[in-house]
């Protein structure tokens, strides 16, 4: 499994091999795949995992308005997006035994009953996790989480971890009033995250630069420097100021279905991007 040197540096010493075994390992059931022995398979902390199957309620279709994620950091913390809210928790691992503490989440109202129903069930299921397996087939890593009997609860696939050296185009920016707004038509807001920890881009009318640090799902930006050219309109000026503030508020990141999302401590989206 390849990852960028900068992202990998935040995880040195934290790789959890799925081939390891323990006398306290959780029991396996026939509906869980056999543990992979492929040395190129991912580890829990290799990136953002995107939910593709939710066994507790097979009537719920993942995708569309439901794109749940989970991210395991090297310091034993779990974070992700459930449906309408982000969540955090802690985890412990021993061989193929995995325990996730009941998660805490933000309290934003869901837009639909389907989202609300799923979110409640999903957060409850995380607290029942007792085992995991990562399987590699072709170039797809699949994470399966099971309960104490080995019954499958959820399956995820590993999202792309290639966020560095990619030109990201902002599609939405927090307006400072709690809402994510689409970028002004005809404007360009970009970001380039370097493997050396540098960040550069165009804020709307001015270029900016600084540094960033990543630890699992956490990301922080240094105070950013920018040029001082005047924007052509108040609307563009407001967007630029909102964007720079949004980056300063950003504390977590996730990459799901090609969309890079920054959030603050409360789980509110600060900016969204698509690769150019």
HELIX and SHEET records of a PDB file:
HELIX    1   1 UNK A    5  UNK A    9  1                                   5    
HELIX    2   2 UNK A   44  UNK A   46  5                                   3    
HELIX    3   3 UNK A   55  UNK A   57  5                                   3    
HELIX    4   4 UNK A  113  UNK A  126  1                                  14    
HELIX    5   5 UNK A  234  UNK A  249  1                                  16    
SHEET    1   A 8 UNK A  97  UNK A 100  0                                        
SHEET    2   A 8 UNK A  86  UNK A  94 -1                                        
SHEET    3   A 8 UNK A  77  UNK A  81 -1                                        
SHEET    4   A 8 UNK A  69  UNK A  72 -1                                        
SHEET    5   A 8 UNK A  48  UNK A  54 -1                                        
SHEET    6   A 8 UNK A 152  UNK A 158 -1                                        
SHEET    7   A 8 UNK A 140  UNK A 146 -1                                        
SHEET    8   A 8 UNK A 131  UNK A 137 -1                                        
SHEET    1   B 3 UNK A  97  UNK A 100  0                                        
SHEET    2   B 3 UNK A  86  UNK A  94 -1                                        
SHEET    3   B 3 UNK A 104  UNK A 105 -1                                        
SHEET    1   C 6 UNK A 180  UNK A 182  0                                        
SHEET    2   C 6 UNK A 167  UNK A 174 -1                                        
SHEET    3   C 6 UNK A 190  UNK A 193 -1                                        
SHEET    4   C 6 UNK A 198  UNK A 202 -1                                        
SHEET    5   C 6 UNK A 207  UNK A 215 -1                                        
SHEET    6   C 6 UNK A 218  UNK A 221 -1                                        
SHEET    1   D 5 UNK A 180  UNK A 182  0                                        
SHEET    2   D 5 UNK A 167  UNK A 174 -1                                        
SHEET    3   D 5 UNK A 269  UNK A 275 -1                                        
SHEET    4   D 5 UNK A 259  UNK A 263 -1                                        
SHEET    5   D 5 UNK A 252  UNK A 256 -1                                        
SHEET    1   E 6 UNK A 180  UNK A 182  0                                        
SHEET    2   E 6 UNK A 167  UNK A 174 -1                                        
SHEET    3   E 6 UNK A 190  UNK A 193 -1                                        
SHEET    4   E 6 UNK A 198  UNK A 202 -1                                        
SHEET    5   E 6 UNK A 207  UNK A 215 -1                                        
SHEET    6   E 6 UNK A 225  UNK A 226 -1                                        
END                                                                             
